[in-house]
């Protein structure tokens, strides 16, 4: 189920959550970067988590 979070910058996801996938015994790769590494985060002066 596609999901979106109305924020600045915008975020979205598609598919089962990490928790649901792990509960099914499947492997999960998680990649995360701080907002300062994203152009819109830089423009808005956002950082951290």
mmCIF file of the N, C-alpha and C atoms, coordinates in Angstrom:
data_MODEL
# 
_entry.id   MODEL 
# 
loop_
_atom_site.group_PDB 
_atom_site.id 
_atom_site.type_symbol 
_atom_site.label_atom_id 
_atom_site.label_alt_id 
_atom_site.label_comp_id 
_atom_site.label_asym_id 
_atom_site.label_entity_id 
_atom_site.label_seq_id 
_atom_site.pdbx_PDB_ins_code 
_atom_site.Cartn_x 
_atom_site.Cartn_y 
_atom_site.Cartn_z 
_atom_site.occupancy 
_atom_site.B_iso_or_equiv 
_atom_site.pdbx_formal_charge 
_atom_site.auth_seq_id 
_atom_site.auth_comp_id 
_atom_site.auth_asym_id 
_atom_site.auth_atom_id 
_atom_site.pdbx_PDB_model_num 
ATOM 1   N N  . UNK A 1 1  ? 0.847  -1.178  0.000  1.00 0.00 ? 1  UNK A N  1 
ATOM 2   C CA . UNK A 1 1  ? 0.000  0.000   0.000  1.00 0.00 ? 1  UNK A CA 1 
ATOM 3   C C  . UNK A 1 1  ? 0.889  1.236   0.000  1.00 0.00 ? 1  UNK A C  1 
ATOM 4   N N  . UNK A 1 2  ? 0.788  2.088   -0.999 1.00 0.00 ? 2  UNK A N  1 
ATOM 5   C CA . UNK A 1 2  ? 1.581  3.322   -1.017 1.00 0.00 ? 2  UNK A CA 1 
ATOM 6   C C  . UNK A 1 2  ? 1.204  4.224   0.160  1.00 0.00 ? 2  UNK A C  1 
ATOM 7   N N  . UNK A 1 3  ? 2.207  4.874   0.719  1.00 0.00 ? 3  UNK A N  1 
ATOM 8   C CA . UNK A 1 3  ? 1.989  5.799   1.832  1.00 0.00 ? 3  UNK A CA 1 
ATOM 9   C C  . UNK A 1 3  ? 2.751  7.077   1.552  1.00 0.00 ? 3  UNK A C  1 
ATOM 10  N N  . UNK A 1 4  ? 2.226  8.182   2.032  1.00 0.00 ? 4  UNK A N  1 
ATOM 11  C CA . UNK A 1 4  ? 2.913  9.456   1.870  1.00 0.00 ? 4  UNK A CA 1 
ATOM 12  C C  . UNK A 1 4  ? 2.830  10.220  3.186  1.00 0.00 ? 4  UNK A C  1 
ATOM 13  N N  . UNK A 1 5  ? 3.859  10.974  3.501  1.00 0.00 ? 5  UNK A N  1 
ATOM 14  C CA . UNK A 1 5  ? 3.866  11.836  4.677  1.00 0.00 ? 5  UNK A CA 1 
ATOM 15  C C  . UNK A 1 5  ? 3.932  13.266  4.173  1.00 0.00 ? 5  UNK A C  1 
ATOM 16  N N  . UNK A 1 6  ? 2.952  14.059  4.536  1.00 0.00 ? 6  UNK A N  1 
ATOM 17  C CA . UNK A 1 6  ? 2.933  15.449  4.087  1.00 0.00 ? 6  UNK A CA 1 
ATOM 18  C C  . UNK A 1 6  ? 3.833  16.264  5.001  1.00 0.00 ? 6  UNK A C  1 
ATOM 19  N N  . UNK A 1 7  ? 5.020  16.507  4.530  1.00 0.00 ? 7  UNK A N  1 
ATOM 20  C CA . UNK A 1 7  ? 6.030  17.237  5.281  1.00 0.00 ? 7  UNK A CA 1 
ATOM 21  C C  . UNK A 1 7  ? 6.922  17.963  4.284  1.00 0.00 ? 7  UNK A C  1 
ATOM 22  N N  . UNK A 1 8  ? 7.884  18.696  4.797  1.00 0.00 ? 8  UNK A N  1 
ATOM 23  C CA . UNK A 1 8  ? 8.862  19.359  3.920  1.00 0.00 ? 8  UNK A CA 1 
ATOM 24  C C  . UNK A 1 8  ? 10.242 18.897  4.361  1.00 0.00 ? 8  UNK A C  1 
ATOM 25  N N  . UNK A 1 9  ? 10.974 18.145  3.592  1.00 0.00 ? 9  UNK A N  1 
ATOM 26  C CA . UNK A 1 9  ? 10.620 17.626  2.277  1.00 0.00 ? 9  UNK A CA 1 
ATOM 27  C C  . UNK A 1 9  ? 9.640  16.464  2.392  1.00 0.00 ? 9  UNK A C  1 
ATOM 28  N N  . UNK A 1 10 ? 8.944  16.188  1.305  1.00 0.00 ? 10 UNK A N  1 
ATOM 29  C CA . UNK A 1 10 ? 7.958  15.105  1.279  1.00 0.00 ? 10 UNK A CA 1 
ATOM 30  C C  . UNK A 1 10 ? 8.643  13.742  1.342  1.00 0.00 ? 10 UNK A C  1 
ATOM 31  N N  . UNK A 1 11 ? 7.946  12.780  1.921  1.00 0.00 ? 11 UNK A N  1 
ATOM 32  C CA . UNK A 1 11 ? 8.440  11.405  1.938  1.00 0.00 ? 11 UNK A CA 1 
ATOM 33  C C  . UNK A 1 11 ? 7.317  10.479  1.477  1.00 0.00 ? 11 UNK A C  1 
ATOM 34  N N  . UNK A 1 12 ? 7.698  9.316   0.991  1.00 0.00 ? 12 UNK A N  1 
ATOM 35  C CA . UNK A 1 12 ? 6.705  8.338   0.551  1.00 0.00 ? 12 UNK A CA 1 
ATOM 36  C C  . UNK A 1 12 ? 7.324  6.949   0.624  1.00 0.00 ? 12 UNK A C  1 
ATOM 37  N N  . UNK A 1 13 ? 6.483  5.927   0.620  1.00 0.00 ? 13 UNK A N  1 
ATOM 38  C CA . UNK A 1 13 ? 6.975  4.552   0.598  1.00 0.00 ? 13 UNK A CA 1 
ATOM 39  C C  . UNK A 1 13 ? 5.953  3.678   -0.112 1.00 0.00 ? 13 UNK A C  1 
ATOM 40  N N  . UNK A 1 14 ? 6.425  2.533   -0.583 1.00 0.00 ? 14 UNK A N  1 
ATOM 41  C CA . UNK A 1 14 ? 5.570  1.569   -1.266 1.00 0.00 ? 14 UNK A CA 1 
ATOM 42  C C  . UNK A 1 14 ? 5.955  0.194   -0.764 1.00 0.00 ? 14 UNK A C  1 
ATOM 43  N N  . UNK A 1 15 ? 4.971  -0.626  -0.457 1.00 0.00 ? 15 UNK A N  1 
ATOM 44  C CA . UNK A 1 15 ? 5.249  -1.983  -0.014 1.00 0.00 ? 15 UNK A CA 1 
ATOM 45  C C  . UNK A 1 15 ? 5.106  -2.132  1.490  1.00 0.00 ? 15 UNK A C  1 
ATOM 46  N N  . UNK A 1 16 ? 5.302  -3.354  1.984  1.00 0.00 ? 16 UNK A N  1 
ATOM 47  C CA . UNK A 1 16 ? 5.165  -3.605  3.418  1.00 0.00 ? 16 UNK A CA 1 
ATOM 48  C C  . UNK A 1 16 ? 6.242  -2.867  4.210  1.00 0.00 ? 16 UNK A C  1 
ATOM 49  N N  . UNK A 1 17 ? 5.961  -2.619  5.473  1.00 0.00 ? 17 UNK A N  1 
ATOM 50  C CA . UNK A 1 17 ? 6.928  -1.946  6.336  1.00 0.00 ? 17 UNK A CA 1 
ATOM 51  C C  . UNK A 1 17 ? 8.107  -2.869  6.648  1.00 0.00 ? 17 UNK A C  1 
ATOM 52  N N  . UNK A 1 18 ? 9.169  -2.288  7.155  1.00 0.00 ? 18 UNK A N  1 
ATOM 53  C CA . UNK A 1 18 ? 10.341 -3.076  7.557  1.00 0.00 ? 18 UNK A CA 1 
ATOM 54  C C  . UNK A 1 18 ? 9.942  -4.105  8.610  1.00 0.00 ? 18 UNK A C  1 
ATOM 55  N N  . UNK A 1 19 ? 9.158  -3.690  9.602  1.00 0.00 ? 19 UNK A N  1 
ATOM 56  C CA . UNK A 1 19 ? 8.739  -4.590  10.681 1.00 0.00 ? 19 UNK A CA 1 
ATOM 57  C C  . UNK A 1 19 ? 7.922  -5.757  10.145 1.00 0.00 ? 19 UNK A C  1 
ATOM 58  N N  . UNK A 1 20 ? 6.965  -5.474  9.262  1.00 0.00 ? 20 UNK A N  1 
ATOM 59  C CA . UNK A 1 20 ? 6.122  -6.534  8.700  1.00 0.00 ? 20 UNK A CA 1 
ATOM 60  C C  . UNK A 1 20 ? 6.946  -7.509  7.867  1.00 0.00 ? 20 UNK A C  1 
ATOM 61  N N  . UNK A 1 21 ? 7.904  -6.997  7.122  1.00 0.00 ? 21 UNK A N  1 
ATOM 62  C CA . UNK A 1 21 ? 8.744  -7.851  6.286  1.00 0.00 ? 21 UNK A CA 1 
ATOM 63  C C  . UNK A 1 21 ? 9.617  -8.754  7.141  1.00 0.00 ? 21 UNK A C  1 
ATOM 64  N N  . UNK A 1 22 ? 10.216 -8.197  8.194  1.00 0.00 ? 22 UNK A N  1 
ATOM 65  C CA . UNK A 1 22 ? 11.036 -9.014  9.107  1.00 0.00 ? 22 UNK A CA 1 
ATOM 66  C C  . UNK A 1 22 ? 10.188 -10.070 9.813  1.00 0.00 ? 22 UNK A C  1 
ATOM 67  N N  . UNK A 1 23 ? 8.951  -9.720  10.169 1.00 0.00 ? 23 UNK A N  1 
ATOM 68  C CA . UNK A 1 23 ? 8.056  -10.669 10.839 1.00 0.00 ? 23 UNK A CA 1 
ATOM 69  C C  . UNK A 1 23 ? 7.755  -11.868 9.948  1.00 0.00 ? 23 UNK A C  1 
ATOM 70  N N  . UNK A 1 24 ? 7.823  -11.682 8.645  1.00 0.00 ? 24 UNK A N  1 
ATOM 71  C CA . UNK A 1 24 ? 7.603  -12.783 7.697  1.00 0.00 ? 24 UNK A CA 1 
ATOM 72  C C  . UNK A 1 24 ? 8.874  -13.585 7.452  1.00 0.00 ? 24 UNK A C  1 
ATOM 73  N N  . UNK A 1 25 ? 9.957  -13.226 8.141  1.00 0.00 ? 25 UNK A N  1 
ATOM 74  C CA . UNK A 1 25 ? 11.206 -13.962 7.997  1.00 0.00 ? 25 UNK A CA 1 
ATOM 75  C C  . UNK A 1 25 ? 12.006 -13.592 6.765  1.00 0.00 ? 25 UNK A C  1 
ATOM 76  N N  . UNK A 1 26 ? 11.727 -12.460 6.186  1.00 0.00 ? 26 UNK A N  1 
ATOM 77  C CA . UNK A 1 26 ? 12.441 -12.012 4.984  1.00 0.00 ? 26 UNK A CA 1 
ATOM 78  C C  . UNK A 1 26 ? 13.553 -11.050 5.358  1.00 0.00 ? 26 UNK A C  1 
ATOM 79  N N  . UNK A 1 27 ? 14.584 -11.029 4.523  1.00 0.00 ? 27 UNK A N  1 
ATOM 80  C CA . UNK A 1 27 ? 15.677 -10.085 4.716  1.00 0.00 ? 27 UNK A CA 1 
ATOM 81  C C  . UNK A 1 27 ? 15.263 -8.682  4.294  1.00 0.00 ? 27 UNK A C  1 
ATOM 82  N N  . UNK A 1 28 ? 15.840 -7.700  4.955  1.00 0.00 ? 28 UNK A N  1 
ATOM 83  C CA . UNK A 1 28 ? 15.515 -6.303  4.666  1.00 0.00 ? 28 UNK A CA 1 
ATOM 84  C C  . UNK A 1 28 ? 16.804 -5.502  4.591  1.00 0.00 ? 28 UNK A C  1 
ATOM 85  N N  . UNK A 1 29 ? 16.936 -4.680  3.568  1.00 0.00 ? 29 UNK A N  1 
ATOM 86  C CA . UNK A 1 29 ? 18.029 -3.710  3.482  1.00 0.00 ? 29 UNK A CA 1 
ATOM 87  C C  . UNK A 1 29 ? 17.441 -2.343  3.784  1.00 0.00 ? 29 UNK A C  1 
ATOM 88  N N  . UNK A 1 30 ? 18.068 -1.622  4.705  1.00 0.00 ? 30 UNK A N  1 
ATOM 89  C CA . UNK A 1 30 ? 17.596 -0.290  5.069  1.00 0.00 ? 30 UNK A CA 1 
ATOM 90  C C  . UNK A 1 30 ? 18.693 0.710   4.748  1.00 0.00 ? 30 UNK A C  1 
ATOM 91  N N  . UNK A 1 31 ? 18.336 1.738   4.011  1.00 0.00 ? 31 UNK A N  1 
ATOM 92  C CA . UNK A 1 31 ? 19.265 2.816   3.682  1.00 0.00 ? 31 UNK A CA 1 
ATOM 93  C C  . UNK A 1 31 ? 18.672 4.112   4.199  1.00 0.00 ? 31 UNK A C  1 
ATOM 94  N N  . UNK A 1 32 ? 19.474 4.889   4.908  1.00 0.00 ? 32 UNK A N  1 
ATOM 95  C CA . UNK A 1 32 ? 18.999 6.167   5.445  1.00 0.00 ? 32 UNK A CA 1 
ATOM 96  C C  . UNK A 1 32 ? 20.085 7.221   5.289  1.00 0.00 ? 32 UNK A C  1 
ATOM 97  N N  . UNK A 1 33 ? 19.654 8.431   4.977  1.00 0.00 ? 33 UNK A N  1 
ATOM 98  C CA . UNK A 1 33 ? 20.588 9.553   4.896  1.00 0.00 ? 33 UNK A CA 1 
ATOM 99  C C  . UNK A 1 33 ? 19.965 10.733  5.629  1.00 0.00 ? 33 UNK A C  1 
ATOM 100 N N  . UNK A 1 34 ? 20.782 11.602  6.218  1.00 0.00 ? 34 UNK A N  1 
ATOM 101 C CA . UNK A 1 34 ? 20.220 12.788  6.867  1.00 0.00 ? 34 UNK A CA 1 
ATOM 102 C C  . UNK A 1 34 ? 19.640 13.742  5.820  1.00 0.00 ? 34 UNK A C  1 
ATOM 103 N N  . UNK A 1 35 ? 18.690 14.545  6.226  1.00 0.00 ? 35 UNK A N  1 
ATOM 104 C CA . UNK A 1 35 ? 18.058 15.468  5.288  1.00 0.00 ? 35 UNK A CA 1 
ATOM 105 C C  . UNK A 1 35 ? 19.038 16.464  4.695  1.00 0.00 ? 35 UNK A C  1 
ATOM 106 N N  . UNK A 1 36 ? 20.163 16.692  5.359  1.00 0.00 ? 36 UNK A N  1 
ATOM 107 C CA . UNK A 1 36 ? 21.160 17.611  4.804  1.00 0.00 ? 36 UNK A CA 1 
ATOM 108 C C  . UNK A 1 36 ? 21.780 17.041  3.536  1.00 0.00 ? 36 UNK A C  1 
ATOM 109 N N  . UNK A 1 37 ? 21.622 15.741  3.289  1.00 0.00 ? 37 UNK A N  1 
ATOM 110 C CA . UNK A 1 37 ? 22.147 15.114  2.087  1.00 0.00 ? 37 UNK A CA 1 
ATOM 111 C C  . UNK A 1 37 ? 21.178 15.138  0.920  1.00 0.00 ? 37 UNK A C  1 
ATOM 112 N N  . UNK A 1 38 ? 20.011 15.720  1.118  1.00 0.00 ? 38 UNK A N  1 
ATOM 113 C CA . UNK A 1 38 ? 18.982 15.794  0.089  1.00 0.00 ? 38 UNK A CA 1 
ATOM 114 C C  . UNK A 1 38 ? 18.808 17.260  -0.305 1.00 0.00 ? 38 UNK A C  1 
ATOM 115 N N  . UNK A 1 39 ? 18.747 17.532  -1.595 1.00 0.00 ? 39 UNK A N  1 
ATOM 116 C CA . UNK A 1 39 ? 18.691 18.919  -2.072 1.00 0.00 ? 39 UNK A CA 1 
ATOM 117 C C  . UNK A 1 39 ? 17.602 19.741  -1.388 1.00 0.00 ? 39 UNK A C  1 
ATOM 118 N N  . UNK A 1 40 ? 16.399 19.203  -1.287 1.00 0.00 ? 40 UNK A N  1 
ATOM 119 C CA . UNK A 1 40 ? 15.311 19.978  -0.681 1.00 0.00 ? 40 UNK A CA 1 
ATOM 120 C C  . UNK A 1 40 ? 15.575 20.215  0.803  1.00 0.00 ? 40 UNK A C  1 
ATOM 121 N N  . UNK A 1 41 ? 16.208 19.265  1.477  1.00 0.00 ? 41 UNK A N  1 
ATOM 122 C CA . UNK A 1 41 ? 16.579 19.467  2.874  1.00 0.00 ? 41 UNK A CA 1 
ATOM 123 C C  . UNK A 1 41 ? 17.598 20.580  3.018  1.00 0.00 ? 41 UNK A C  1 
ATOM 124 N N  . UNK A 1 42 ? 18.524 20.655  2.083  1.00 0.00 ? 42 UNK A N  1 
ATOM 125 C CA . UNK A 1 42 ? 19.521 21.730  2.100  1.00 0.00 ? 42 UNK A CA 1 
ATOM 126 C C  . UNK A 1 42 ? 18.853 23.081  1.895  1.00 0.00 ? 42 UNK A C  1 
ATOM 127 N N  . UNK A 1 43 ? 17.925 23.151  0.944  1.00 0.00 ? 43 UNK A N  1 
ATOM 128 C CA . UNK A 1 43 ? 17.235 24.407  0.641  1.00 0.00 ? 43 UNK A CA 1 
ATOM 129 C C  . UNK A 1 43 ? 16.451 24.899  1.854  1.00 0.00 ? 43 UNK A C  1 
ATOM 130 N N  . UNK A 1 44 ? 15.806 23.967  2.563  1.00 0.00 ? 44 UNK A N  1 
ATOM 131 C CA . UNK A 1 44 ? 14.989 24.335  3.719  1.00 0.00 ? 44 UNK A CA 1 
ATOM 132 C C  . UNK A 1 44 ? 15.807 24.427  5.006  1.00 0.00 ? 44 UNK A C  1 
ATOM 133 N N  . UNK A 1 45 ? 17.103 24.118  4.936  1.00 0.00 ? 45 UNK A N  1 
ATOM 134 C CA . UNK A 1 45 ? 17.945 24.183  6.130  1.00 0.00 ? 45 UNK A CA 1 
ATOM 135 C C  . UNK A 1 45 ? 17.632 23.099  7.145  1.00 0.00 ? 45 UNK A C  1 
ATOM 136 N N  . UNK A 1 46 ? 17.167 21.948  6.668  1.00 0.00 ? 46 UNK A N  1 
ATOM 137 C CA . UNK A 1 46 ? 16.814 20.842  7.553  1.00 0.00 ? 46 UNK A CA 1 
ATOM 138 C C  . UNK A 1 46 ? 18.000 19.913  7.737  1.00 0.00 ? 46 UNK A C  1 
ATOM 139 N N  . UNK A 1 47 ? 18.056 19.258  8.861  1.00 0.00 ? 47 UNK A N  1 
ATOM 140 C CA . UNK A 1 47 ? 19.120 18.297  9.098  1.00 0.00 ? 47 UNK A CA 1 
ATOM 141 C C  . UNK A 1 47 ? 18.738 17.359  10.219 1.00 0.00 ? 47 UNK A C  1 
ATOM 142 N N  . UNK A 1 48 ? 19.621 16.433  10.526 1.00 0.00 ? 48 UNK A N  1 
ATOM 143 C CA . UNK A 1 48 ? 19.360 15.492  11.607 1.00 0.00 ? 48 UNK A CA 1 
ATOM 144 C C  . UNK A 1 48 ? 18.295 14.487  11.247 1.00 0.00 ? 48 UNK A C  1 
ATOM 145 N N  . UNK A 1 49 ? 17.688 13.899  12.260 1.00 0.00 ? 49 UNK A N  1 
ATOM 146 C CA . UNK A 1 49 ? 16.659 12.885  12.059 1.00 0.00 ? 49 UNK A CA 1 
ATOM 147 C C  . UNK A 1 49 ? 15.399 13.379  12.678 1.00 0.00 ? 49 UNK A C  1 
# 
